[in-house]
Amino acid sequence: EDKLLRRAGLDYREWAKVYTWWSFKEFIKRSKINRLYGFSTRAKRTYSEVKYLPGDALLFGPESRGLPDEILDSLDSDKKLRIPMVEDSRSLNLANTVAIAVYEAWRQQEFQ
């Protein structure tokens, strides 16, 4: 019901499924995800190396600091992903990062 959230969703709100979890542990316990991939500028594996499957989830942290260490530490190294950047350049903003990653996963699913 948040006015700014409604505005951000524009015409796509009807397709969004929004859930609120009280903690990351609750999310892991109660969500029905296949595999969880966390994005970090410190990850070794690139997002394009993954064969995404239905039910996979992509996790992004705040633009200013990324995912908390306790969440990154809970993921296996093959589940930590990055988007390649030119060395010493600024990171992509969060919206661009999400768009790139989600589009790749969607492309692999043949836009279904």
Secondary structure, 3 states (H helix, E strand, C coil): CCHHHHHHHHHHHHHCCCCCCCCHHHHHHHCCCCCEEEECCCCCEEHHHCCCCCCCEEECCCCCCCCCHHHHHHCCHHHEEECCCCCCCCCCCHHHHHHHHHHHHHHHCCCC
